[in-house]
Amino acid sequence: MILEKGVNLQTCSLRIAGSDGPSAKPVTSSVGSLSLLVEGVDGPKEFFRFLDAQSPINLSITFRERRYDDHDTPCYILSETHSRLSTLTLTNVKIPEDKFLNCLTILSKLTTFRILKPLDVLSKRKPIENQINNNIKNLLTFQSEGTPRPLCPLLETITLELCVGADDGLFFEMVRSRHCSPDVLHKSGVALLKQLDAVLSLSSHSLDKEGLEKICGDRLLGSLKLL
């Protein structure tokens, strides 16, 4: 009802939980920036079943409880909001690799992508969930002219907190490849990576840490933190 009556509403923050009532009638909203604090599993899916969510440009989803199971709520939300989405922030959520790849494939206009952990998770140094694994990092990498464009080719800003596991330097290679010659990237339809903020574990591979420390703050905006 709020979204239906707020015809000029541009920014909206909601807490979404389960609903015992009947499904609401479909409504089209003009909201461009939508922030959701999610409690439970079924509530958000019911919310997006009746909301025409093709208008949001900025979407932020925070799960109150740690979600490490294979439920498809985040994927359902993203599949319903992909047409214009340019900024996506996911907090306290893990998505299985196959579903995560499906989400990234349809988010072709994404320019800002953030995967965040709650402060209590960072302070207590909970185990890392390797959400951005080697396969995903490889698909985000611009390899050369004439090759297929990487996932999310318009990405300019990336923030990753404790979701990149140890590897052989592929994370640095992905970042460097998206920050090479602007002319080459432009010719291939790939955006220049402008800012990277990352929180990595001390167990990350030394090649990643050494490479990112050199490039961050020099040619690339952002910061690198090691826990």
DODONU-339911 format. One record per residue (C-alpha): residue in three letters; x, z, y. Coordinates in Angstrom, 3 decimals. Example, Ala and Ser with C-alpha at 12.3 -4.5 7.8 and 13.67 -1.06 7.14 Angstrom:
// DODONU-339911
PT  residuo         u         w         v
PT      ALA    12.300     7.800    -4.500
PT      SER    13.670     7.140    -1.060
END
This chain:
// DODONU-339911
PT  residuo         u         w         v
PT      MET     0.000     0.000     0.000
PT      ILE     2.872     0.838     2.359
PT      LEU     4.590    -2.477     1.709
PT      GLU     1.334    -4.410     2.020
PT      LYS     0.406    -2.866     5.379
PT      GLY     3.942    -3.017     6.783
PT      VAL     3.849    -6.733     7.507
PT      ASN     6.860    -6.482     9.861
PT      LEU     8.802    -4.027     7.714
PT      GLN    12.426    -5.105     7.336
PT      THR    14.136    -2.057     5.801
PT      CYS    12.648     0.294     3.218
PT      SER    14.062     3.167     1.132
PT      LEU    11.972     4.453    -1.775
PT      ARG    12.250     6.898    -4.624
PT      ILE    10.790     5.265    -7.739
PT      ALA     9.548     7.263   -10.716
PT      GLY     7.115     6.707   -13.577
PT      SER     3.455     6.171   -12.779
PT      ASP     0.452     7.361   -14.772
PT      GLY    -2.066     5.459   -12.686
PT      PRO    -3.381     1.899   -13.086
PT      SER    -1.197    -1.045   -12.104
PT      ALA    -1.488    -1.963    -8.444
PT      LYS    -2.629    -5.384    -7.358
PT      PRO     0.134    -7.898    -6.566
PT      VAL     1.514    -7.664    -3.034
PT      THR     3.925    -9.794    -1.048
PT      SER     6.350    -7.914     1.200
PT      SER     8.565    -9.172     4.017
PT      VAL    11.105    -6.374     3.537
PT      GLY    14.641    -7.710     3.736
PT      SER    16.653    -4.596     2.857
PT      LEU    15.413    -2.492    -0.055
PT      SER    17.011     0.736    -1.298
PT      LEU    15.763     2.388    -4.494
PT      LEU    16.509     5.833    -5.872
PT      VAL    15.419     5.526    -9.489
PT      GLU    14.080     8.361   -11.628
PT      GLY    13.043     7.501   -15.149
PT      VAL    13.085     4.101   -16.806
PT      ASP     9.641     2.511   -16.626
PT      GLY     8.857     3.248   -12.981
PT      PRO    11.043     0.502   -11.436
PT      LYS     9.788    -2.142   -13.877
PT      GLU     6.181    -1.324   -12.971
PT      PHE     7.137    -1.454    -9.280
PT      PHE     8.567    -4.947    -9.514
PT      ARG     5.734    -6.215   -11.670
PT      PHE     3.367    -6.023    -8.732
PT      LEU     5.830    -6.625    -5.881
PT      ASP     6.671   -10.181    -4.877
PT      ALA    10.342    -9.384    -4.339
PT      GLN    11.663   -12.807    -3.410
PT      SER    12.374   -11.725     0.175
PT      PRO    15.054    -8.963    -0.124
PT      ILE    18.495   -10.013     1.028
PT      ASN    20.066    -6.581     0.533
PT      LEU    19.305    -4.470    -2.537
PT      SER    20.682    -1.046    -3.458
PT      ILE    19.789     0.695    -6.738
PT      THR    20.854     4.273    -7.459
PT      PHE    20.014     5.894   -10.787
PT      ARG    19.707     9.660   -10.493
PT      GLU    20.663    10.144   -14.127
PT      ARG    23.638     8.410   -15.727
PT      ARG    22.347     5.317   -17.497
PT      TYR    24.650     4.318   -20.338
PT      ASP    22.032     3.053   -22.774
PT      ASP    20.914    -0.506   -23.289
PT      HIS    17.647    -0.400   -21.372
PT      ASP    16.960    -3.538   -19.348
PT      THR    15.572    -2.057   -16.123
PT      PRO    18.494    -3.145   -13.860
PT      CYS    18.417    -6.645   -15.347
PT      TYR    14.663    -6.891   -14.872
PT      ILE    14.983    -5.882   -11.219
PT      LEU    17.784    -8.356   -10.570
PT      SER    15.954   -11.194   -12.300
PT      GLU    13.024   -10.618    -9.935
PT      THR    15.114   -10.573    -6.741
PT      HIS    17.720   -13.254    -7.282
PT      SER    16.506   -16.013    -4.988
PT      ARG    17.946   -14.749    -1.686
PT      LEU    20.022   -11.696    -2.622
PT      SER    23.345   -11.589    -0.760
PT      THR    24.270    -7.887    -1.017
PT      LEU    23.959    -5.831    -4.197
PT      THR    24.940    -2.187    -4.667
PT      LEU    24.620    -0.490    -8.069
PT      THR    25.278     3.257    -8.337
PT      ASN    25.535     5.277   -11.546
PT      VAL    24.532     2.532   -13.932
PT      LYS    26.101     0.667   -16.800
PT      ILE    24.731    -2.687   -17.929
PT      PRO    25.671    -4.180   -21.317
PT      GLU    28.094    -7.087   -20.946
PT      ASP    25.746    -9.857   -22.095
PT      LYS    22.974    -8.732   -19.758
PT      PHE    25.448    -8.165   -16.928
PT      LEU    26.742   -11.725   -17.267
PT      ASN    23.177   -13.041   -17.175
PT      CYS    22.595   -11.120   -13.937
PT      LEU    25.778   -12.393   -12.295
PT      THR    24.958   -15.955   -13.314
PT      ILE    21.676   -15.995   -11.385
PT      LEU    23.089   -14.205    -8.320
PT      SER    24.580   -17.402    -6.933
PT      LYS    24.209   -16.382    -3.252
PT      LEU    25.824   -12.955    -3.570
PT      THR    28.419   -12.280    -0.847
PT      THR    28.834    -8.498    -1.192
PT      PHE    28.960    -6.701    -4.541
PT      ARG    29.446    -2.963    -5.036
PT      ILE    29.528    -0.856    -8.214
PT      LEU    29.712     2.795    -7.200
PT      LYS    29.983     6.128    -8.977
PT      PRO    28.412     9.338    -7.601
PT      LEU    30.788    11.732    -5.879
PT      ASP    30.477    14.298    -8.661
PT      VAL    31.607    11.686   -11.163
PT      LEU    34.646    10.860    -9.045
PT      SER    35.582    14.497    -8.407
PT      LYS    35.261    15.554   -12.030
PT      ARG    37.132    12.455   -13.205
PT      LYS    34.675    11.555   -15.918
PT      PRO    35.761     8.930   -18.479
PT      ILE    35.872     5.381   -17.168
PT      GLU    33.182     2.972   -18.290
PT      ASN    34.850    -0.416   -18.584
PT      GLN    31.987    -2.319   -17.023
PT      ILE    34.100    -5.036   -15.427
PT      ASN    35.919    -6.041   -18.591
PT      ASN    38.404    -8.853   -19.136
PT      ASN    35.712   -11.409   -19.914
PT      ILE    33.836   -10.767   -16.675
PT      LYS    37.048   -10.654   -14.631
PT      ASN    38.078   -13.979   -16.129
PT      LEU    34.723   -15.541   -15.163
PT      LEU    35.101   -14.248   -11.612
PT      THR    38.502   -15.917   -11.317
PT      PHE    39.089   -19.164    -9.457
PT      GLN    41.537   -21.043   -11.648
PT      SER    42.226   -24.397   -10.021
PT      GLU    40.689   -27.405    -8.341
PT      GLY    38.374   -29.378   -10.552
PT      THR    37.482   -26.438   -12.823
PT      PRO    33.953   -24.996   -12.865
PT      ARG    33.230   -22.614   -10.014
PT      PRO    33.548   -18.923   -10.890
PT      LEU    30.617   -16.555   -11.160
PT      CYS    29.313   -15.511    -7.726
PT      PRO    31.329   -18.187    -5.886
PT      LEU    30.266   -16.908    -2.443
PT      LEU    31.636   -13.364    -2.920
PT      GLU    33.586   -12.125     0.120
PT      THR    33.460    -8.329    -0.323
PT      ILE    33.898    -6.356    -3.560
PT      THR    33.824    -2.584    -4.077
PT      LEU    34.546    -1.226    -7.558
PT      GLU    34.762     2.487    -8.342
PT      LEU    36.111     3.515   -11.738
PT      CYS    34.549     0.605   -13.591
PT      VAL    37.681    -1.475   -14.211
PT      GLY    39.624    -0.464   -17.302
PT      ALA    43.271    -0.999   -18.153
PT      ASP    44.285    -4.588   -18.805
PT      ASP    47.216    -6.947   -18.499
PT      GLY    46.999    -7.638   -14.777
PT      LEU    43.906    -9.875   -14.969
PT      PHE    42.125    -7.874   -12.278
PT      PHE    44.915    -8.613    -9.810
PT      GLU    44.949   -12.250   -10.873
PT      MET    41.193   -12.462   -10.223
PT      VAL    41.595   -10.973    -6.748
PT      ARG    44.585   -13.165    -5.901
PT      SER    42.852   -16.326    -7.096
PT      ARG    39.893   -15.577    -4.796
PT      HIS    42.287   -15.016    -1.920
PT      CYS    44.517   -18.060    -2.140
PT      SER    44.583   -21.061     0.205
PT      PRO    41.332   -21.203     2.209
PT      ASP    41.454   -25.008     2.195
PT      VAL    41.619   -25.182    -1.604
PT      LEU    38.797   -22.670    -2.010
PT      HIS    36.599   -24.387     0.564
PT      LYS    37.122   -27.755    -1.087
PT      SER    36.002   -26.273    -4.405
PT      GLY    32.969   -24.494    -2.944
PT      VAL    34.396   -20.998    -3.429
PT      ALA    34.414   -18.351    -0.689
PT      LEU    37.596   -16.625     0.421
PT      LEU    37.693   -12.982    -0.707
PT      LYS    38.039   -10.982     2.510
PT      GLN    37.746    -7.326     1.481
PT      LEU    38.420    -5.309    -1.657
PT      ASP    37.851    -1.578    -2.059
PT      ALA    38.778    -0.238    -5.480
PT      VAL    39.169     3.126    -7.196
PT      LEU    41.283     2.757   -10.326
PT      SER    42.468     5.199   -12.940
PT      LEU    46.135     6.043   -13.324
PT      SER    45.799     4.559   -16.802
PT      SER    45.266     1.108   -15.288
PT      HIS    47.961    -1.408   -16.078
PT      SER    50.948    -1.253   -13.740
PT      LEU    50.699    -4.986   -12.989
PT      ASP    47.282    -4.457   -11.434
PT      LYS    48.395    -1.486    -9.350
PT      GLU    51.609    -3.085    -8.123
PT      GLY    49.960    -6.391    -7.267
PT      LEU    46.942    -4.884    -5.502
PT      GLU    49.077    -2.448    -3.519
PT      LYS    50.996    -5.405    -2.088
PT      ILE    47.980    -7.503    -1.180
PT      CYS    45.552    -4.803     0.044
PT      GLY    46.026    -3.915     3.694
PT      ASP    48.284    -6.929     4.243
PT      ARG    46.386   -10.189     3.839
PT      LEU    43.304    -8.581     2.325
PT      LEU    41.169    -5.930     4.030
PT      GLY    40.143    -2.827     2.116
PT      SER    41.776     0.039     0.274
PT      LEU    43.103     0.951    -3.152
PT      LYS    42.805     4.484    -4.528
PT      LEU    44.283     5.800    -7.771
PT      LEU    42.880     8.804    -9.659
END
